[in-house]
Amino acid sequence: MKIIDSLYTYGLTDRKIDKVLKRMQKGKIIKDLHVVTLPLFGDGILEIYKYDQLLQPFYKKIEDDICVIGLAANKSMASELVMEIIQNMYDAGYLNDAKGFLGI
């Protein structure tokens, strides 16, 4: 699982973000964390997953393909975060190119 350097966040304090990133690096369960990723199967612009879901064996097989671009405290905040990212992409002229927008 790759986590971009310019990570978007919503509803998390700086201290909480540091804790979350450390737990993610160790592959530990994190209650109530939602992540925004690039599409895992090629369709769409962005996707939202409950972080714990990505620790399941199916996702472990494709772990190298998972690129986390945002973290949120709950699903509604993750939805708001997706809208913000897409608006930023639109404003920058990258609506259909999330990787280009993020410099990946």
C-alpha positions as CSV (number, residue, x, y, z in Angstrom):
1,M,0.0,0.0,0.0
2,K,1.4,3.4,-1.0
3,I,0.5,6.5,0.8
4,I,1.2,9.8,-1.1
5,D,3.3,12.5,0.5
6,S,0.7,15.3,-0.1
7,L,-2.0,13.3,1.8
8,Y,-5.5,14.9,2.0
9,T,-7.1,14.6,5.4
10,Y,-10.5,15.5,7.0
11,G,-11.6,15.3,10.6
12,L,-8.2,14.2,12.0
13,T,-5.8,16.3,14.1
14,D,-2.1,16.4,13.2
15,R,-1.4,14.2,16.2
16,K,-4.0,11.6,15.2
17,I,-2.7,11.6,11.6
18,D,0.8,10.7,12.8
19,K,-0.6,7.9,15.0
20,V,-2.7,6.6,12.1
21,L,0.2,6.6,9.6
22,K,2.4,4.7,12.0
23,R,-0.3,2.1,12.5
24,M,-0.9,1.8,8.8
25,Q,2.8,1.2,8.2
26,K,2.6,-1.7,10.7
27,G,-0.6,-3.1,9.0
28,K,-2.6,-2.7,12.2
29,I,-6.4,-2.3,12.4
30,I,-7.6,1.2,12.8
31,K,-11.2,1.6,14.0
32,D,-13.4,4.1,12.0
33,L,-10.8,5.2,9.5
34,H,-11.9,5.7,5.9
35,V,-9.3,6.1,3.1
36,V,-9.6,7.6,-0.3
37,T,-7.7,5.7,-3.0
38,L,-7.1,5.8,-6.7
39,P,-9.4,3.3,-8.4
40,L,-8.2,-0.2,-7.7
41,F,-9.7,-1.8,-10.9
42,G,-9.4,1.0,-13.4
43,D,-12.9,2.4,-13.3
44,G,-13.8,5.8,-11.8
45,I,-11.8,8.7,-10.5
46,L,-11.5,8.0,-6.7
47,E,-12.8,5.3,-4.3
48,I,-13.6,5.3,-0.6
49,Y,-12.8,2.2,1.6
50,K,-13.0,1.5,5.3
51,Y,-9.3,1.0,6.1
52,D,-9.9,-2.3,7.9
53,Q,-11.4,-3.7,4.6
54,L,-8.1,-3.2,2.9
55,L,-6.4,-5.5,5.4
56,Q,-8.5,-8.5,4.2
57,P,-6.7,-11.2,2.3
58,F,-8.2,-10.3,-1.1
59,Y,-6.8,-6.8,-0.9
60,K,-3.4,-8.1,0.5
61,K,-3.0,-9.7,-2.9
62,I,-3.2,-6.4,-4.7
63,E,-1.6,-4.3,-2.0
64,D,1.0,-2.8,-4.3
65,D,-1.8,-1.4,-6.5
66,I,-3.4,0.5,-3.6
67,C,-2.6,4.2,-3.5
68,V,-4.0,6.1,-0.5
69,I,-4.5,9.8,-1.2
70,G,-6.8,10.7,1.7
71,L,-7.7,9.9,5.2
72,A,-11.0,10.7,7.0
73,A,-12.6,10.1,10.4
74,N,-15.8,8.7,8.9
75,K,-17.6,7.9,5.6
76,S,-19.4,11.3,5.3
77,M,-16.1,13.1,5.8
78,A,-14.5,10.9,3.3
79,S,-17.2,11.8,0.8
80,E,-16.6,15.5,1.5
81,L,-12.9,14.9,1.0
82,V,-13.5,13.2,-2.4
83,M,-15.6,16.2,-3.5
84,E,-12.8,18.6,-2.4
85,I,-10.2,16.6,-4.3
86,I,-12.3,16.4,-7.4
87,Q,-13.0,20.1,-7.3
88,N,-9.2,20.7,-7.0
89,M,-8.6,18.4,-9.9
90,Y,-11.2,20.2,-12.0
91,D,-9.8,23.7,-11.1
92,A,-6.3,22.5,-12.1
93,G,-7.6,21.0,-15.4
94,Y,-6.9,17.4,-14.5
95,L,-10.5,16.1,-14.0
96,N,-9.9,12.8,-15.7
97,D,-6.2,12.4,-14.6
98,A,-5.9,11.9,-10.9
99,K,-2.4,10.5,-11.2
100,G,-1.3,13.5,-13.2
101,F,-2.9,15.9,-10.7
102,L,-1.1,14.2,-7.8
103,G,2.2,13.9,-9.6
104,I,2.3,10.1,-9.4
